[in-house]
């Protein structure tokens, strides 16, 4: 594990890839083992409402996820974590944890990740594609329409050479 004197690595798998919102000094494709990207969180704030929830991504248990790791300088660590908590933890549906990720240059680093809490009421367990599509189509929240979120994420992943068949399927239909 490499550590740059207290620098923080953040693992991004969804909207943080294309809209990080914090300053970073390095950005790499990265692989996280033990969790996969899934549209498994009912969105009541950013991409939907309580009455008409949208669906956003979470890291769910099992498998692996290719995403992006950002390195944040040590002196920016506290404000970055505060920013991410304000953004990701509105409803405490994610668990903040530190996991090893492998960067595209072969380095292994410890990165901050937001993994879905399966016991939370906003956890959307296995939905079939049609249900996912319906929720994405209807969702609009503070951060905008749910279809935009899915399309932007699918495009960002494509730019990185990452295949996500569900996101591609949804994108083509919204």
C-alpha positions in Angstrom: 0.0 0.0 0.0 1.5 3.4 -1.0 0.7 6.4 1.1 1.6 10.0 0.3 1.9 11.4 3.8 -1.8 11.6 4.7 -3.1 12.2 1.1 -6.6 10.9 0.6 -7.7 8.6 -2.2 -11.4 8.7 -3.2 -13.0 5.9 -5.2 -15.7 7.1 -7.7 -18.1 4.7 -9.5 -20.9 7.0 -10.6 -21.5 10.8 -10.7 -18.3 11.5 -8.9 -16.5 10.3 -12.0 -17.9 13.2 -14.1 -18.7 15.7 -11.4 -16.2 15.2 -8.6 -16.8 18.7 -7.0 -13.5 18.6 -5.1 -9.9 19.4 -6.0 -7.6 16.5 -6.8 -4.0 16.1 -8.0 -4.2 12.7 -9.6 -6.9 10.7 -11.4 -6.6 7.1 -12.4 -8.8 4.2 -13.6 -9.0 1.9 -10.7 -10.4 -1.5 -9.7 -12.3 -2.2 -6.5 -12.8 -5.9 -5.6 -15.7 -7.1 -3.4 -18.4 -4.7 -4.6 -20.1 -3.8 -7.9 -21.8 -0.8 -9.3 -25.6 -1.1 -9.2 -28.7 1.1 -9.6 -29.7 0.0 -6.1 -30.6 3.2 -4.2 -34.0 4.9 -4.3 -33.3 8.6 -4.7 -35.5 11.0 -2.6 -33.4 14.1 -3.0 -30.9 14.3 -5.8 -32.7 12.5 -8.6 -36.2 11.9 -7.3 -38.7 12.7 -4.4 -40.2 10.5 -1.7 -43.4 10.4 -3.7 -41.7 9.7 -7.0 -38.3 8.2 -6.3 -35.6 7.9 -8.9 -32.7 5.4 -8.8 -29.1 6.2 -8.3 -25.9 4.1 -8.1 -24.5 2.4 -5.1 -21.7 0.0 -4.5 -23.4 -3.3 -3.6 -21.8 -6.4 -2.1 -20.0 -8.9 -4.3 -18.1 -8.8 -7.6 -15.8 -6.0 -8.6 -16.1 -2.5 -9.9 -14.0 -0.5 -12.3 -14.1 3.2 -11.6 -11.8 6.2 -10.9 -9.6 7.0 -8.0 -8.8 10.6 -7.2 -5.9 11.6 -5.0 -6.5 14.6 -2.7 -3.7 16.4 -1.0 -3.5 16.0 2.8 -4.3 19.6 3.6 -7.6 19.3 1.6 -8.6 16.0 3.2 -10.9 17.4 5.9 -12.8 19.7 3.6 -13.1 17.0 0.9 -14.6 14.5 3.3 -17.0 17.1 4.6 -18.0 17.9 1.1 -18.5 14.2 0.2 -20.5 13.6 3.4 -22.8 16.5 2.7 -23.3 15.2 -0.9 -23.5 11.4 -0.4 -24.9 11.1 3.1 -28.1 13.1 2.9 -30.1 10.1 4.0 -27.3 7.9 5.4 -28.0 5.2 2.8 -24.2 4.7 2.3 -21.6 3.4 4.6 -18.3 5.3 4.4 -15.4 2.8 4.4 -11.8 2.5 3.4 -11.0 -0.2 0.8 -7.9 -1.2 -1.1 -8.2 -0.4 -4.8 -5.7 -1.1 -7.6 -4.8 1.8 -9.9 -4.2 1.4 -13.6 -0.4 1.8 -13.1 -0.4 -1.2 -10.7 -0.2 0.6 -7.4 -2.5 -0.4 -4.6 -3.9 2.3 -2.4 -6.5 2.7 0.3 -9.4 4.7 -0.9 -12.5 6.2 0.7 -15.7 4.4 -0.7 -19.4 4.8 -0.2 -20.9 1.3 -0.1 -24.7 0.9 0.1 -26.2 0.0 3.5 -28.5 -3.0 2.6 -30.6 -2.5 5.8 -31.6 1.1 4.8 -35.1 1.7 3.6 -33.8 3.3 0.4 -31.9 0.2 -0.6 -33.6 -1.2 -3.8 -32.9 -4.9 -3.8 -32.9 -6.9 -7.0 -35.3 -5.0 -9.4 -35.7 -6.2 -12.9 -34.6 -4.0 -15.8 -38.2 -2.8 -16.6 -38.7 -1.6 -13.0 -35.4 0.1 -13.1 -36.3 1.8 -16.3 -39.6 3.0 -15.0 -38.0 4.5 -11.9 -35.3 6.3 -13.9 -37.8 7.7 -16.3 -39.9 9.2 -13.5 -37.2 10.6 -11.3 -36.5 14.3 -11.0 -34.7 15.8 -8.0 -32.6 18.7 -6.7 -29.7 17.7 -8.9 -31.9 17.3 -12.0 -33.6 14.5 -14.0 -32.7 10.9 -13.3 -32.2 10.0 -17.0 -29.5 12.7 -17.3 -27.6 11.1 -14.4 -27.7 7.7 -16.0 -26.7 8.9 -19.4 -23.9 11.1 -18.1 -22.6 8.1 -16.1 -22.8 5.7 -19.0 -20.9 8.2 -21.2 -18.2 8.8 -18.6 -17.8 5.0 -18.2 -17.6 4.5 -22.0 -14.9 7.2 -22.2 -12.9 5.1 -19.7 -13.5 2.0 -21.7 -15.7 0.5 -19.0 -18.6 -1.6 -20.1 -21.8 -1.4 -18.0 -24.5 -3.2 -19.9 -27.4 -2.2 -17.6 -26.5 1.5 -17.8 -26.1 1.3 -21.6 -29.5 -0.4 -21.9 -31.3 2.2 -19.7 -29.5 5.1 -21.5 -30.7 3.9 -24.9 -34.3 3.9 -23.6 -34.7 7.1 -21.6 
